[in-house]
Amino acid sequence: MLRTLLREPPCEWEGKAGDAIRSIDAFVRLARTKAAANTSDAAVYRSFMIRAEGLRSSLEELEESLFAAQYYAGRIRHTKWDQLSKQELLDYSRHIYFDKNTYIRVFSLLDKLGALMNDVLKLQTERVKPKFSYFTVLRRMREIKRHAQLVEVLTSLKERHQPAMNRLRTRRNMEIHYMNAELKDDLKFSRLYDDETQADYRRLENLSANLSDAREGWEMVVGSLLHMFQYAEKRMRRKL
């Protein structure tokens, strides 16, 4: 949708992202088949199918948010507030909007994936923590020593992107619990800073660094979806 509004071609879904989409689709097809069998667990498989389809949609929405954040950042040519043209100011506001949309969606999607993993793999994470995140589910899998192959690859993926994910989490928490991202710039200009220090705060945020972190978040999401659905689809197929 966003690509269409920006008069850009649709995402081609190549590489790992395309593999992730195909792995979700394969899982959905198999869950639909099992749900159609009208056995005692048909409702469970129907739930798995619907939730997996939701994750597919969430991935598409995340991709478009990241694309739009990059698109508007690419239109900004200056690094200081007093250098920005009126158009750049508009583009900066649009970038901030889609950038925050991106990092919020990264964690939202991972938590939805964790909830589905918990049910599909019968981990019962809710017994140790009623409200849990994707990362809680990973820890649970390590603690109960089940699904070792999947745990190993997902943990490796988490550790590879951990520094970027920590920075994204800090920004997400700031946005949700403390202050809107666009107001942080206003704080920089407030009288909390003396004149000498304030000159350093006339610079915009480091858009390239922020986008690099967002792309790592995207890569972690894609990899996590790919490995989870490949693993889950194989397990489900063995039960046919």
N, C-alpha and C positions, 0 to 999 in steps of 0.2 A: 504494500500500500504506500509506504513512505517513498520507496523508489519511484513509484508511478507519479506521486505528487511532485517529486523533484525532477521528473522527466528523465529518469535513468532506467536502463534495462533491468529486468528482474534478476535476482540472484541465480546463478547457474548451479549452485550446490555441487561443487567439485571437491575432490580430495577427501580429507577426513570428514568434513561437514556433510558431504554427499553420502559417505559411508554411514555416518550417524543416522541420517534420515532414512536410509534403506534398512538399517538394523531396526529402527523403530517400526517401520512399515511391516517388516517381516514378523516382528513380535505381535503387532496388532492383528495381522492376518491369522496367525495361529491362535491367538486369544479369541478371535471372532469364531473360528471354527469350533473351538472347545465350548464356547458359550452357546453355539447353535445346537450342540448335542443334547441340550436340555437335561443334563445330569444334575445331581444334587449340588454341584459346585459351579453351575452355569453362571449364576449371579456374580460369583467371585471373578470369573474370567471376563465377564462383561465389564465389571468395574476396572479390571486391569487394562482392557482394551480402551475404554473411554479415557482413563488417566494417561495412558501412553499417547493417545491422540492429542490430549491437552499439552503434553510435553513437546510434541512435535510443533504445535502452534506456538508455544512459548519460545522455542528455538528460532522459529521464523521471525517472531516479534523482536527477539534479542538481536538477531542479525540486522534487521532494518534499523533498530535504534543505534547500533554501533556504526552502521553505514552513514546515517544522518549526522551523527556526532563528528565523524571524520570529514564528511562533506562540508559542514559549516566551518570546522576548524581550518580546512584547506583554503577558505576564502579570506582568512584573516592574515594580513601581511605585516602587522606591527606587533610589538610586544609591550607597549606602554599605553595606558589609558588615554593620555592626552594626544596620542598619535592616531587614534582610531577615527576613521570617518564615520558618518551616520550609518552607512551601510554595514560597516564592520561592527559597529555597536549592536545592530540588529542580529548580525550573524553570530556574534559572540553570545548573545542571549539565547539564540536558538541552539548553539553548540552546548551551552551549559544545560539546557533542558534535556537534550537527547543524551548527553554524557551521563547525567544523573539517572536518567531512565535506564541506561545501559548497566551501570554498576548495581542498581537496585534489582534489576531483572536477573543479573548473574546469580545473586544469592537466593532470590525467590525460586528460580528454576532449579538450582541445586537442592534446595529444601524439598521441593515437590518430588524430585528424583529420589531423595533419601526416603521420603514417606512411601513411595512405590516400592523401592528396594526392600524396605522393612517388611512390607506385606508379601511381596512376591517370594522373597527368600526366607520368610517366616522367622525373622530375627527377634521379634517381641521387644524392641527397644523401648517401647512405652512402659515396660515394667520397671525399668531403671530410671527413666526420665520421661514424664508424660508429654512434655513439649520438647521435641528434639529437632536438631538440624541434620543436614547431610553429613556433617563432620562427626556428629554424635553417632550416626549409623555406622560410619567407617570404624570408629573406635569400638563400637559394640561388636562388629564383625571380628576385629582383632582379639577382643577379650574372650569371646566364646570359641574362637579358633575354628570358624566355619568359612567355607567358600574361599580357601586360601589363595587360589589362583586369581580370583577377582580382587581380593583385598590387596594383593601385592601390586597389581597394575594400577589400581586406583590410588593407593597410598603413594606410589612413585610419582604419579601425575600430580597429586596434591603437593608433595614436597618440591617438585620442580617449579611450581608456580607460587609457592608459599609467600615469598617476599612481595610479589605484586598483589596477591590476594589479601595480604595483611593491609597493604595501603588502600586497596579498594574497600575493605571492611571498615577502616577508619573513616573514609569519606562517606560510606553508607550510613554509619552510625551518627556522624555529624549531621547529615541531611535529615535523618529520621528523628533523632533525639535532641538535637541542639539547635541547628541553624540551617536555613536554606543555603544551598551552594552559592547562589547568586548574591547573597548578603554578606558572604565572607569578604568580598572585595570592599563593601562599604565599611566593614570593621577595620580593614587595613588603613582606611583614610581617617578613622576616628581619632579623637584626641588621646586614645590610649598610647599613641606613639608620638615621640617628640619630633621636631622638624627634621633633625638630622637623620633619624631612622626612617621617617615617613617617605623620604625620597626613594628608598629601596622598595617600598610597597606600591609604587606607581606602576609596577610591572604587573602584567596579567599572570595568571597561573601558567605553569609550564604545560601547555596543551599537548605537546609531543609526548612528554613523560606520562601524562594522564592517559592519553590514548594508547600508549604502549602497554600500560597496566590493563586497560580495558580489553585489549586484544589478547593478553594472557588469560584474562578471565574467560573470554570467549573460547580460547583453546582448551582451557580446563573443562568447561561445560561440554564442549563437543566431544572431547576424549572420554569424559565420564559417561555421557550418554552412549557413545559407541560401545565401550567395553561392557557396560551394564546390560544393554539390550542384546548384544551378541551372546553374552553368557546366559541371560535369562531365557532367550529363545531356544538355545540348545538344551537347557534343562527341561523346558516345557515340552520340547519335541520328544525327548526320551520317554515322557510319560504317556505318549499317544498309544 
